[in-house]
Amino acid sequence: MKFKKYKGPDKYHFRIYKGSMGHPFVVVAVKEENINGKIMIDGYLLTHSLERVCDKPGTYQRLSINPNPRDDRPTFINKFKVFNLPSNKFSKPYTSWHLSKKDEEMIDKLEKRKK
């Protein structure tokens, strides 16, 4: 599968992460590794699972609006960033999904935290 770059207007974009049973993923960084020319992705996992959220209190934060235009269920973002996932484990970008300004600001704050 050839890696398709995101060319949309949003600061962050979405892909489905195949390694997490199809959970959506907010992509905050795509970088090329010098070793073997690999493309790696950093970002945050999303979930609808209240069970997952309740099992790990303090790990998830609710988004103000579900970014998926075809879904109105509550959506939660894991506050801990995932680093260096291979790009071949992701779908193509979901260009119809968008964050609200409030949610984009929340992710900006997560990005500014010490890693």
Phi and psi restraints in degrees (range 20) as a CNS / XPLOR table:
assign (resid 1 and name C) (resid 2 and name N)
       (resid 2 and name CA) (resid 2 and name C) 1.0 -81.0 20.0 2
assign (resid 2 and name N) (resid 2 and name CA)
       (resid 2 and name C) (resid 3 and name N) 1.0 138.5 20.0 2
assign (resid 2 and name C) (resid 3 and name N)
       (resid 3 and name CA) (resid 3 and name C) 1.0 -73.2 20.0 2
assign (resid 3 and name N) (resid 3 and name CA)
       (resid 3 and name C) (resid 4 and name N) 1.0 126.0 20.0 2
assign (resid 3 and name C) (resid 4 and name N)
       (resid 4 and name CA) (resid 4 and name C) 1.0 -101.6 20.0 2
assign (resid 4 and name N) (resid 4 and name CA)
       (resid 4 and name C) (resid 5 and name N) 1.0 119.2 20.0 2
assign (resid 4 and name C) (resid 5 and name N)
       (resid 5 and name CA) (resid 5 and name C) 1.0 -72.5 20.0 2
assign (resid 5 and name N) (resid 5 and name CA)
       (resid 5 and name C) (resid 6 and name N) 1.0 149.4 20.0 2
assign (resid 5 and name C) (resid 6 and name N)
       (resid 6 and name CA) (resid 6 and name C) 1.0 -84.7 20.0 2
assign (resid 6 and name N) (resid 6 and name CA)
       (resid 6 and name C) (resid 7 and name N) 1.0 129.4 20.0 2
assign (resid 6 and name C) (resid 7 and name N)
       (resid 7 and name CA) (resid 7 and name C) 1.0 -123.4 20.0 2
assign (resid 7 and name N) (resid 7 and name CA)
       (resid 7 and name C) (resid 8 and name N) 1.0 18.9 20.0 2
assign (resid 7 and name C) (resid 8 and name N)
       (resid 8 and name CA) (resid 8 and name C) 1.0 -81.2 20.0 2
assign (resid 8 and name N) (resid 8 and name CA)
       (resid 8 and name C) (resid 9 and name N) 1.0 179.0 20.0 2
assign (resid 8 and name C) (resid 9 and name N)
       (resid 9 and name CA) (resid 9 and name C) 1.0 -83.2 20.0 2
assign (resid 9 and name N) (resid 9 and name CA)
       (resid 9 and name C) (resid 10 and name N) 1.0 -11.9 20.0 2
assign (resid 9 and name C) (resid 10 and name N)
       (resid 10 and name CA) (resid 10 and name C) 1.0 -79.9 20.0 2
assign (resid 10 and name N) (resid 10 and name CA)
       (resid 10 and name C) (resid 11 and name N) 1.0 152.0 20.0 2
assign (resid 10 and name C) (resid 11 and name N)
       (resid 11 and name CA) (resid 11 and name C) 1.0 -68.0 20.0 2
assign (resid 11 and name N) (resid 11 and name CA)
       (resid 11 and name C) (resid 12 and name N) 1.0 -41.6 20.0 2
assign (resid 11 and name C) (resid 12 and name N)
       (resid 12 and name CA) (resid 12 and name C) 1.0 -118.3 20.0 2
assign (resid 12 and name N) (resid 12 and name CA)
       (resid 12 and name C) (resid 13 and name N) 1.0 152.7 20.0 2
assign (resid 12 and name C) (resid 13 and name N)
       (resid 13 and name CA) (resid 13 and name C) 1.0 -133.3 20.0 2
assign (resid 13 and name N) (resid 13 and name CA)
       (resid 13 and name C) (resid 14 and name N) 1.0 175.6 20.0 2
assign (resid 13 and name C) (resid 14 and name N)
       (resid 14 and name CA) (resid 14 and name C) 1.0 -119.5 20.0 2
assign (resid 14 and name N) (resid 14 and name CA)
       (resid 14 and name C) (resid 15 and name N) 1.0 144.7 20.0 2
assign (resid 14 and name C) (resid 15 and name N)
       (resid 15 and name CA) (resid 15 and name C) 1.0 -142.9 20.0 2
assign (resid 15 and name N) (resid 15 and name CA)
       (resid 15 and name C) (resid 16 and name N) 1.0 160.8 20.0 2
assign (resid 15 and name C) (resid 16 and name N)
       (resid 16 and name CA) (resid 16 and name C) 1.0 -93.2 20.0 2
assign (resid 16 and name N) (resid 16 and name CA)
       (resid 16 and name C) (resid 17 and name N) 1.0 131.3 20.0 2
assign (resid 16 and name C) (resid 17 and name N)
       (resid 17 and name CA) (resid 17 and name C) 1.0 -93.4 20.0 2
assign (resid 17 and name N) (resid 17 and name CA)
       (resid 17 and name C) (resid 18 and name N) 1.0 113.0 20.0 2
assign (resid 17 and name C) (resid 18 and name N)
       (resid 18 and name CA) (resid 18 and name C) 1.0 -68.1 20.0 2
assign (resid 18 and name N) (resid 18 and name CA)
       (resid 18 and name C) (resid 19 and name N) 1.0 -20.1 20.0 2
assign (resid 18 and name C) (resid 19 and name N)
       (resid 19 and name CA) (resid 19 and name C) 1.0 -82.6 20.0 2
assign (resid 19 and name N) (resid 19 and name CA)
       (resid 19 and name C) (resid 20 and name N) 1.0 -1.9 20.0 2
assign (resid 19 and name C) (resid 20 and name N)
       (resid 20 and name CA) (resid 20 and name C) 1.0 -126.9 20.0 2
assign (resid 20 and name N) (resid 20 and name CA)
       (resid 20 and name C) (resid 21 and name N) 1.0 42.3 20.0 2
assign (resid 20 and name C) (resid 21 and name N)
       (resid 21 and name CA) (resid 21 and name C) 1.0 57.1 20.0 2
assign (resid 21 and name N) (resid 21 and name CA)
       (resid 21 and name C) (resid 22 and name N) 1.0 35.9 20.0 2
assign (resid 21 and name C) (resid 22 and name N)
       (resid 22 and name CA) (resid 22 and name C) 1.0 80.0 20.0 2
assign (resid 22 and name N) (resid 22 and name CA)
       (resid 22 and name C) (resid 23 and name N) 1.0 18.5 20.0 2
assign (resid 22 and name C) (resid 23 and name N)
       (resid 23 and name CA) (resid 23 and name C) 1.0 -69.5 20.0 2
assign (resid 23 and name N) (resid 23 and name CA)
       (resid 23 and name C) (resid 24 and name N) 1.0 139.3 20.0 2
assign (resid 23 and name C) (resid 24 and name N)
       (resid 24 and name CA) (resid 24 and name C) 1.0 -65.2 20.0 2
assign (resid 24 and name N) (resid 24 and name CA)
       (resid 24 and name C) (resid 25 and name N) 1.0 159.2 20.0 2
assign (resid 24 and name C) (resid 25 and name N)
       (resid 25 and name CA) (resid 25 and name C) 1.0 -140.4 20.0 2
assign (resid 25 and name N) (resid 25 and name CA)
       (resid 25 and name C) (resid 26 and name N) 1.0 129.0 20.0 2
assign (resid 25 and name C) (resid 26 and name N)
       (resid 26 and name CA) (resid 26 and name C) 1.0 -86.5 20.0 2
assign (resid 26 and name N) (resid 26 and name CA)
       (resid 26 and name C) (resid 27 and name N) 1.0 115.9 20.0 2
assign (resid 26 and name C) (resid 27 and name N)
       (resid 27 and name CA) (resid 27 and name C) 1.0 -87.1 20.0 2
assign (resid 27 and name N) (resid 27 and name CA)
       (resid 27 and name C) (resid 28 and name N) 1.0 120.5 20.0 2
assign (resid 27 and name C) (resid 28 and name N)
       (resid 28 and name CA) (resid 28 and name C) 1.0 -107.2 20.0 2
assign (resid 28 and name N) (resid 28 and name CA)
       (resid 28 and name C) (resid 29 and name N) 1.0 -19.5 20.0 2
assign (resid 28 and name C) (resid 29 and name N)
       (resid 29 and name CA) (resid 29 and name C) 1.0 -153.6 20.0 2
assign (resid 29 and name N) (resid 29 and name CA)
       (resid 29 and name C) (resid 30 and name N) 1.0 136.8 20.0 2
assign (resid 29 and name C) (resid 30 and name N)
       (resid 30 and name CA) (resid 30 and name C) 1.0 -123.2 20.0 2
assign (resid 30 and name N) (resid 30 and name CA)
       (resid 30 and name C) (resid 31 and name N) 1.0 125.4 20.0 2
assign (resid 30 and name C) (resid 31 and name N)
       (resid 31 and name CA) (resid 31 and name C) 1.0 -137.4 20.0 2
assign (resid 31 and name N) (resid 31 and name CA)
       (resid 31 and name C) (resid 32 and name N) 1.0 151.8 20.0 2
assign (resid 31 and name C) (resid 32 and name N)
       (resid 32 and name CA) (resid 32 and name C) 1.0 -96.0 20.0 2
assign (resid 32 and name N) (resid 32 and name CA)
       (resid 32 and name C) (resid 33 and name N) 1.0 128.1 20.0 2
assign (resid 32 and name C) (resid 33 and name N)
       (resid 33 and name CA) (resid 33 and name C) 1.0 -86.3 20.0 2
assign (resid 33 and name N) (resid 33 and name CA)
       (resid 33 and name C) (resid 34 and name N) 1.0 141.2 20.0 2
assign (resid 33 and name C) (resid 34 and name N)
       (resid 34 and name CA) (resid 34 and name C) 1.0 -70.3 20.0 2
assign (resid 34 and name N) (resid 34 and name CA)
       (resid 34 and name C) (resid 35 and name N) 1.0 -26.5 20.0 2
assign (resid 34 and name C) (resid 35 and name N)
       (resid 35 and name CA) (resid 35 and name C) 1.0 -76.1 20.0 2
assign (resid 35 and name N) (resid 35 and name CA)
       (resid 35 and name C) (resid 36 and name N) 1.0 114.2 20.0 2
assign (resid 35 and name C) (resid 36 and name N)
       (resid 36 and name CA) (resid 36 and name C) 1.0 59.6 20.0 2
assign (resid 36 and name N) (resid 36 and name CA)
       (resid 36 and name C) (resid 37 and name N) 1.0 16.2 20.0 2
assign (resid 36 and name C) (resid 37 and name N)
       (resid 37 and name CA) (resid 37 and name C) 1.0 61.7 20.0 2
assign (resid 37 and name N) (resid 37 and name CA)
       (resid 37 and name C) (resid 38 and name N) 1.0 28.5 20.0 2
assign (resid 37 and name C) (resid 38 and name N)
       (resid 38 and name CA) (resid 38 and name C) 1.0 -72.1 20.0 2
assign (resid 38 and name N) (resid 38 and name CA)
       (resid 38 and name C) (resid 39 and name N) 1.0 147.7 20.0 2
assign (resid 38 and name C) (resid 39 and name N)
       (resid 39 and name CA) (resid 39 and name C) 1.0 -103.3 20.0 2
assign (resid 39 and name N) (resid 39 and name CA)
       (resid 39 and name C) (resid 40 and name N) 1.0 125.6 20.0 2
assign (resid 39 and name C) (resid 40 and name N)
       (resid 40 and name CA) (resid 40 and name C) 1.0 -118.3 20.0 2
assign (resid 40 and name N) (resid 40 and name CA)
       (resid 40 and name C) (resid 41 and name N) 1.0 152.6 20.0 2
assign (resid 40 and name C) (resid 41 and name N)
       (resid 41 and name CA) (resid 41 and name C) 1.0 -126.3 20.0 2
assign (resid 41 and name N) (resid 41 and name CA)
       (resid 41 and name C) (resid 42 and name N) 1.0 137.8 20.0 2
assign (resid 41 and name C) (resid 42 and name N)
       (resid 42 and name CA) (resid 42 and name C) 1.0 -116.5 20.0 2
assign (resid 42 and name N) (resid 42 and name CA)
       (resid 42 and name C) (resid 43 and name N) 1.0 149.7 20.0 2
assign (resid 42 and name C) (resid 43 and name N)
       (resid 43 and name CA) (resid 43 and name C) 1.0 169.7 20.0 2
assign (resid 43 and name N) (resid 43 and name CA)
       (resid 43 and name C) (resid 44 and name N) 1.0 -156.1 20.0 2
assign (resid 43 and name C) (resid 44 and name N)
       (resid 44 and name CA) (resid 44 and name C) 1.0 -131.6 20.0 2
assign (resid 44 and name N) (resid 44 and name CA)
       (resid 44 and name C) (resid 45 and name N) 1.0 137.0 20.0 2
assign (resid 44 and name C) (resid 45 and name N)
       (resid 45 and name CA) (resid 45 and name C) 1.0 -79.8 20.0 2
assign (resid 45 and name N) (resid 45 and name CA)
       (resid 45 and name C) (resid 46 and name N) 1.0 145.3 20.0 2
assign (resid 45 and name C) (resid 46 and name N)
       (resid 46 and name CA) (resid 46 and name C) 1.0 -112.1 20.0 2
assign (resid 46 and name N) (resid 46 and name CA)
       (resid 46 and name C) (resid 47 and name N) 1.0 155.6 20.0 2
assign (resid 46 and name C) (resid 47 and name N)
       (resid 47 and name CA) (resid 47 and name C) 1.0 -151.7 20.0 2
assign (resid 47 and name N) (resid 47 and name CA)
       (resid 47 and name C) (resid 48 and name N) 1.0 157.6 20.0 2
assign (resid 47 and name C) (resid 48 and name N)
       (resid 48 and name CA) (resid 48 and name C) 1.0 -103.1 20.0 2
assign (resid 48 and name N) (resid 48 and name CA)
       (resid 48 and name C) (resid 49 and name N) 1.0 -11.8 20.0 2
assign (resid 48 and name C) (resid 49 and name N)
       (resid 49 and name CA) (resid 49 and name C) 1.0 -70.2 20.0 2
assign (resid 49 and name N) (resid 49 and name CA)
       (resid 49 and name C) (resid 50 and name N) 1.0 108.3 20.0 2
assign (resid 49 and name C) (resid 50 and name N)
       (resid 50 and name CA) (resid 50 and name C) 1.0 -66.0 20.0 2
assign (resid 50 and name N) (resid 50 and name CA)
       (resid 50 and name C) (resid 51 and name N) 1.0 -32.2 20.0 2
assign (resid 50 and name C) (resid 51 and name N)
       (resid 51 and name CA) (resid 51 and name C) 1.0 -61.8 20.0 2
assign (resid 51 and name N) (resid 51 and name CA)
       (resid 51 and name C) (resid 52 and name N) 1.0 -46.0 20.0 2
assign (resid 51 and name C) (resid 52 and name N)
       (resid 52 and name CA) (resid 52 and name C) 1.0 -62.6 20.0 2
assign (resid 52 and name N) (resid 52 and name CA)
       (resid 52 and name C) (resid 53 and name N) 1.0 -41.9 20.0 2
assign (resid 52 and name C) (resid 53 and name N)
       (resid 53 and name CA) (resid 53 and name C) 1.0 -66.0 20.0 2
assign (resid 53 and name N) (resid 53 and name CA)
       (resid 53 and name C) (resid 54 and name N) 1.0 -43.0 20.0 2
assign (resid 53 and name C) (resid 54 and name N)
       (resid 54 and name CA) (resid 54 and name C) 1.0 -71.3 20.0 2
assign (resid 54 and name N) (resid 54 and name CA)
       (resid 54 and name C) (resid 55 and name N) 1.0 -29.1 20.0 2
assign (resid 54 and name C) (resid 55 and name N)
       (resid 55 and name CA) (resid 55 and name C) 1.0 -67.6 20.0 2
assign (resid 55 and name N) (resid 55 and name CA)
       (resid 55 and name C) (resid 56 and name N) 1.0 -27.3 20.0 2
assign (resid 55 and name C) (resid 56 and name N)
       (resid 56 and name CA) (resid 56 and name C) 1.0 -130.3 20.0 2
assign (resid 56 and name N) (resid 56 and name CA)
       (resid 56 and name C) (resid 57 and name N) 1.0 71.9 20.0 2
assign (resid 56 and name C) (resid 57 and name N)
       (resid 57 and name CA) (resid 57 and name C) 1.0 -60.3 20.0 2
assign (resid 57 and name N) (resid 57 and name CA)
       (resid 57 and name C) (resid 58 and name N) 1.0 140.7 20.0 2
assign (resid 57 and name C) (resid 58 and name N)
       (resid 58 and name CA) (resid 58 and name C) 1.0 87.8 20.0 2
assign (resid 58 and name N) (resid 58 and name CA)
       (resid 58 and name C) (resid 59 and name N) 1.0 -7.7 20.0 2
assign (resid 58 and name C) (resid 59 and name N)
       (resid 59 and name CA) (resid 59 and name C) 1.0 -91.6 20.0 2
assign (resid 59 and name N) (resid 59 and name CA)
       (resid 59 and name C) (resid 60 and name N) 1.0 -27.8 20.0 2
assign (resid 59 and name C) (resid 60 and name N)
       (resid 60 and name CA) (resid 60 and name C) 1.0 -116.3 20.0 2
assign (resid 60 and name N) (resid 60 and name CA)
       (resid 60 and name C) (resid 61 and name N) 1.0 152.1 20.0 2
assign (resid 60 and name C) (resid 61 and name N)
       (resid 61 and name CA) (resid 61 and name C) 1.0 -131.9 20.0 2
assign (resid 61 and name N) (resid 61 and name CA)
       (resid 61 and name C) (resid 62 and name N) 1.0 138.3 20.0 2
assign (resid 61 and name C) (resid 62 and name N)
       (resid 62 and name CA) (resid 62 and name C) 1.0 -78.0 20.0 2
assign (resid 62 and name N) (resid 62 and name CA)
       (resid 62 and name C) (resid 63 and name N) 1.0 136.0 20.0 2
assign (resid 62 and name C) (resid 63 and name N)
       (resid 63 and name CA) (resid 63 and name C) 1.0 -78.2 20.0 2
assign (resid 63 and name N) (resid 63 and name CA)
       (resid 63 and name C) (resid 64 and name N) 1.0 147.4 20.0 2
assign (resid 63 and name C) (resid 64 and name N)
       (resid 64 and name CA) (resid 64 and name C) 1.0 -69.9 20.0 2
assign (resid 64 and name N) (resid 64 and name CA)
       (resid 64 and name C) (resid 65 and name N) 1.0 -32.5 20.0 2
assign (resid 64 and name C) (resid 65 and name N)
       (resid 65 and name CA) (resid 65 and name C) 1.0 -139.8 20.0 2
assign (resid 65 and name N) (resid 65 and name CA)
       (resid 65 and name C) (resid 66 and name N) 1.0 135.8 20.0 2
assign (resid 65 and name C) (resid 66 and name N)
       (resid 66 and name CA) (resid 66 and name C) 1.0 -64.6 20.0 2
assign (resid 66 and name N) (resid 66 and name CA)
       (resid 66 and name C) (resid 67 and name N) 1.0 126.3 20.0 2
assign (resid 66 and name C) (resid 67 and name N)
       (resid 67 and name CA) (resid 67 and name C) 1.0 -70.3 20.0 2
assign (resid 67 and name N) (resid 67 and name CA)
       (resid 67 and name C) (resid 68 and name N) 1.0 -18.2 20.0 2
assign (resid 67 and name C) (resid 68 and name N)
       (resid 68 and name CA) (resid 68 and name C) 1.0 -79.8 20.0 2
assign (resid 68 and name N) (resid 68 and name CA)
       (resid 68 and name C) (resid 69 and name N) 1.0 115.8 20.0 2
assign (resid 68 and name C) (resid 69 and name N)
       (resid 69 and name CA) (resid 69 and name C) 1.0 -67.0 20.0 2
assign (resid 69 and name N) (resid 69 and name CA)
       (resid 69 and name C) (resid 70 and name N) 1.0 -14.6 20.0 2
assign (resid 69 and name C) (resid 70 and name N)
       (resid 70 and name CA) (resid 70 and name C) 1.0 -100.7 20.0 2
assign (resid 70 and name N) (resid 70 and name CA)
       (resid 70 and name C) (resid 71 and name N) 1.0 12.7 20.0 2
assign (resid 70 and name C) (resid 71 and name N)
       (resid 71 and name CA) (resid 71 and name C) 1.0 -142.7 20.0 2
assign (resid 71 and name N) (resid 71 and name CA)
       (resid 71 and name C) (resid 72 and name N) 1.0 134.1 20.0 2
assign (resid 71 and name C) (resid 72 and name N)
       (resid 72 and name CA) (resid 72 and name C) 1.0 -115.7 20.0 2
assign (resid 72 and name N) (resid 72 and name CA)
       (resid 72 and name C) (resid 73 and name N) 1.0 11.0 20.0 2
assign (resid 72 and name C) (resid 73 and name N)
       (resid 73 and name CA) (resid 73 and name C) 1.0 -70.0 20.0 2
assign (resid 73 and name N) (resid 73 and name CA)
       (resid 73 and name C) (resid 74 and name N) 1.0 152.4 20.0 2
assign (resid 73 and name C) (resid 74 and name N)
       (resid 74 and name CA) (resid 74 and name C) 1.0 -60.6 20.0 2
assign (resid 74 and name N) (resid 74 and name CA)
       (resid 74 and name C) (resid 75 and name N) 1.0 139.9 20.0 2
assign (resid 74 and name C) (resid 75 and name N)
       (resid 75 and name CA) (resid 75 and name C) 1.0 -125.1 20.0 2
assign (resid 75 and name N) (resid 75 and name CA)
       (resid 75 and name C) (resid 76 and name N) 1.0 140.8 20.0 2
assign (resid 75 and name C) (resid 76 and name N)
       (resid 76 and name CA) (resid 76 and name C) 1.0 -123.7 20.0 2
assign (resid 76 and name N) (resid 76 and name CA)
       (resid 76 and name C) (resid 77 and name N) 1.0 144.7 20.0 2
assign (resid 76 and name C) (resid 77 and name N)
       (resid 77 and name CA) (resid 77 and name C) 1.0 -110.6 20.0 2
assign (resid 77 and name N) (resid 77 and name CA)
       (resid 77 and name C) (resid 78 and name N) 1.0 136.1 20.0 2
assign (resid 77 and name C) (resid 78 and name N)
       (resid 78 and name CA) (resid 78 and name C) 1.0 -74.6 20.0 2
assign (resid 78 and name N) (resid 78 and name CA)
       (resid 78 and name C) (resid 79 and name N) 1.0 127.8 20.0 2
assign (resid 78 and name C) (resid 79 and name N)
       (resid 79 and name CA) (resid 79 and name C) 1.0 -76.2 20.0 2
assign (resid 79 and name N) (resid 79 and name CA)
       (resid 79 and name C) (resid 80 and name N) 1.0 -5.8 20.0 2
assign (resid 79 and name C) (resid 80 and name N)
       (resid 80 and name CA) (resid 80 and name C) 1.0 -104.9 20.0 2
assign (resid 80 and name N) (resid 80 and name CA)
       (resid 80 and name C) (resid 81 and name N) 1.0 123.8 20.0 2
assign (resid 80 and name C) (resid 81 and name N)
       (resid 81 and name CA) (resid 81 and name C) 1.0 -70.7 20.0 2
assign (resid 81 and name N) (resid 81 and name CA)
       (resid 81 and name C) (resid 82 and name N) 1.0 143.0 20.0 2
assign (resid 81 and name C) (resid 82 and name N)
       (resid 82 and name CA) (resid 82 and name C) 1.0 -104.6 20.0 2
assign (resid 82 and name N) (resid 82 and name CA)
       (resid 82 and name C) (resid 83 and name N) 1.0 132.1 20.0 2
assign (resid 82 and name C) (resid 83 and name N)
       (resid 83 and name CA) (resid 83 and name C) 1.0 -112.0 20.0 2
assign (resid 83 and name N) (resid 83 and name CA)
       (resid 83 and name C) (resid 84 and name N) 1.0 148.8 20.0 2
assign (resid 83 and name C) (resid 84 and name N)
       (resid 84 and name CA) (resid 84 and name C) 1.0 55.2 20.0 2
assign (resid 84 and name N) (resid 84 and name CA)
       (resid 84 and name C) (resid 85 and name N) 1.0 51.1 20.0 2
assign (resid 84 and name C) (resid 85 and name N)
       (resid 85 and name CA) (resid 85 and name C) 1.0 -91.1 20.0 2
assign (resid 85 and name N) (resid 85 and name CA)
       (resid 85 and name C) (resid 86 and name N) 1.0 135.8 20.0 2
assign (resid 85 and name C) (resid 86 and name N)
       (resid 86 and name CA) (resid 86 and name C) 1.0 -64.4 20.0 2
assign (resid 86 and name N) (resid 86 and name CA)
       (resid 86 and name C) (resid 87 and name N) 1.0 137.3 20.0 2
assign (resid 86 and name C) (resid 87 and name N)
       (resid 87 and name CA) (resid 87 and name C) 1.0 -63.0 20.0 2
assign (resid 87 and name N) (resid 87 and name CA)
       (resid 87 and name C) (resid 88 and name N) 1.0 -23.9 20.0 2
assign (resid 87 and name C) (resid 88 and name N)
       (resid 88 and name CA) (resid 88 and name C) 1.0 -73.3 20.0 2
assign (resid 88 and name N) (resid 88 and name CA)
       (resid 88 and name C) (resid 89 and name N) 1.0 -2.9 20.0 2
assign (resid 88 and name C) (resid 89 and name N)
       (resid 89 and name CA) (resid 89 and name C) 1.0 -94.5 20.0 2
assign (resid 89 and name N) (resid 89 and name CA)
       (resid 89 and name C) (resid 90 and name N) 1.0 9.1 20.0 2
assign (resid 89 and name C) (resid 90 and name N)
       (resid 90 and name CA) (resid 90 and name C) 1.0 -122.9 20.0 2
assign (resid 90 and name N) (resid 90 and name CA)
       (resid 90 and name C) (resid 91 and name N) 1.0 154.5 20.0 2
assign (resid 90 and name C) (resid 91 and name N)
       (resid 91 and name CA) (resid 91 and name C) 1.0 -76.0 20.0 2
assign (resid 91 and name N) (resid 91 and name CA)
       (resid 91 and name C) (resid 92 and name N) 1.0 178.3 20.0 2
assign (resid 91 and name C) (resid 92 and name N)
       (resid 92 and name CA) (resid 92 and name C) 1.0 -69.6 20.0 2
assign (resid 92 and name N) (resid 92 and name CA)
       (resid 92 and name C) (resid 93 and name N) 1.0 161.9 20.0 2
assign (resid 92 and name C) (resid 93 and name N)
       (resid 93 and name CA) (resid 93 and name C) 1.0 -60.6 20.0 2
assign (resid 93 and name N) (resid 93 and name CA)
       (resid 93 and name C) (resid 94 and name N) 1.0 142.7 20.0 2
assign (resid 93 and name C) (resid 94 and name N)
       (resid 94 and name CA) (resid 94 and name C) 1.0 -92.9 20.0 2
assign (resid 94 and name N) (resid 94 and name CA)
       (resid 94 and name C) (resid 95 and name N) 1.0 97.0 20.0 2
assign (resid 94 and name C) (resid 95 and name N)
       (resid 95 and name CA) (resid 95 and name C) 1.0 -76.1 20.0 2
assign (resid 95 and name N) (resid 95 and name CA)
       (resid 95 and name C) (resid 96 and name N) 1.0 -14.4 20.0 2
assign (resid 95 and name C) (resid 96 and name N)
       (resid 96 and name CA) (resid 96 and name C) 1.0 -90.9 20.0 2
assign (resid 96 and name N) (resid 96 and name CA)
       (resid 96 and name C) (resid 97 and name N) 1.0 -5.7 20.0 2
assign (resid 96 and name C) (resid 97 and name N)
       (resid 97 and name CA) (resid 97 and name C) 1.0 -91.6 20.0 2
assign (resid 97 and name N) (resid 97 and name CA)
       (resid 97 and name C) (resid 98 and name N) 1.0 136.2 20.0 2
assign (resid 97 and name C) (resid 98 and name N)
       (resid 98 and name CA) (resid 98 and name C) 1.0 -143.0 20.0 2
assign (resid 98 and name N) (resid 98 and name CA)
       (resid 98 and name C) (resid 99 and name N) 1.0 144.5 20.0 2
assign (resid 98 and name C) (resid 99 and name N)
       (resid 99 and name CA) (resid 99 and name C) 1.0 -84.7 20.0 2
assign (resid 99 and name N) (resid 99 and name CA)
       (resid 99 and name C) (resid 100 and name N) 1.0 149.3 20.0 2
assign (resid 99 and name C) (resid 100 and name N)
       (resid 100 and name CA) (resid 100 and name C) 1.0 -74.0 20.0 2
assign (resid 100 and name N) (resid 100 and name CA)
       (resid 100 and name C) (resid 101 and name N) 1.0 162.6 20.0 2
assign (resid 100 and name C) (resid 101 and name N)
       (resid 101 and name CA) (resid 101 and name C) 1.0 -59.1 20.0 2
assign (resid 101 and name N) (resid 101 and name CA)
       (resid 101 and name C) (resid 102 and name N) 1.0 -39.5 20.0 2
assign (resid 101 and name C) (resid 102 and name N)
       (resid 102 and name CA) (resid 102 and name C) 1.0 -62.3 20.0 2
assign (resid 102 and name N) (resid 102 and name CA)
       (resid 102 and name C) (resid 103 and name N) 1.0 -43.3 20.0 2
assign (resid 102 and name C) (resid 103 and name N)
       (resid 103 and name CA) (resid 103 and name C) 1.0 -70.7 20.0 2
assign (resid 103 and name N) (resid 103 and name CA)
       (resid 103 and name C) (resid 104 and name N) 1.0 -35.1 20.0 2
assign (resid 103 and name C) (resid 104 and name N)
       (resid 104 and name CA) (resid 104 and name C) 1.0 -62.7 20.0 2
assign (resid 104 and name N) (resid 104 and name CA)
       (resid 104 and name C) (resid 105 and name N) 1.0 -41.1 20.0 2
assign (resid 104 and name C) (resid 105 and name N)
       (resid 105 and name CA) (resid 105 and name C) 1.0 -64.0 20.0 2
assign (resid 105 and name N) (resid 105 and name CA)
       (resid 105 and name C) (resid 106 and name N) 1.0 -37.8 20.0 2
assign (resid 105 and name C) (resid 106 and name N)
       (resid 106 and name CA) (resid 106 and name C) 1.0 -62.5 20.0 2
assign (resid 106 and name N) (resid 106 and name CA)
       (resid 106 and name C) (resid 107 and name N) 1.0 -43.1 20.0 2
assign (resid 106 and name C) (resid 107 and name N)
       (resid 107 and name CA) (resid 107 and name C) 1.0 -67.9 20.0 2
assign (resid 107 and name N) (resid 107 and name CA)
       (resid 107 and name C) (resid 108 and name N) 1.0 -36.6 20.0 2
assign (resid 107 and name C) (resid 108 and name N)
       (resid 108 and name CA) (resid 108 and name C) 1.0 -56.7 20.0 2
assign (resid 108 and name N) (resid 108 and name CA)
       (resid 108 and name C) (resid 109 and name N) 1.0 -42.8 20.0 2
assign (resid 108 and name C) (resid 109 and name N)
       (resid 109 and name CA) (resid 109 and name C) 1.0 -65.1 20.0 2
assign (resid 109 and name N) (resid 109 and name CA)
       (resid 109 and name C) (resid 110 and name N) 1.0 -40.4 20.0 2
assign (resid 109 and name C) (resid 110 and name N)
       (resid 110 and name CA) (resid 110 and name C) 1.0 -61.9 20.0 2
assign (resid 110 and name N) (resid 110 and name CA)
       (resid 110 and name C) (resid 111 and name N) 1.0 -38.0 20.0 2
assign (resid 110 and name C) (resid 111 and name N)
       (resid 111 and name CA) (resid 111 and name C) 1.0 -68.6 20.0 2
assign (resid 111 and name N) (resid 111 and name CA)
       (resid 111 and name C) (resid 112 and name N) 1.0 -29.2 20.0 2
assign (resid 111 and name C) (resid 112 and name N)
       (resid 112 and name CA) (resid 112 and name C) 1.0 -81.8 20.0 2
assign (resid 112 and name N) (resid 112 and name CA)
       (resid 112 and name C) (resid 113 and name N) 1.0 -15.3 20.0 2
assign (resid 112 and name C) (resid 113 and name N)
       (resid 113 and name CA) (resid 113 and name C) 1.0 -62.1 20.0 2
assign (resid 113 and name N) (resid 113 and name CA)
       (resid 113 and name C) (resid 114 and name N) 1.0 157.1 20.0 2
assign (resid 113 and name C) (resid 114 and name N)
       (resid 114 and name CA) (resid 114 and name C) 1.0 -66.6 20.0 2
assign (resid 114 and name N) (resid 114 and name CA)
       (resid 114 and name C) (resid 115 and name N) 1.0 138.9 20.0 2
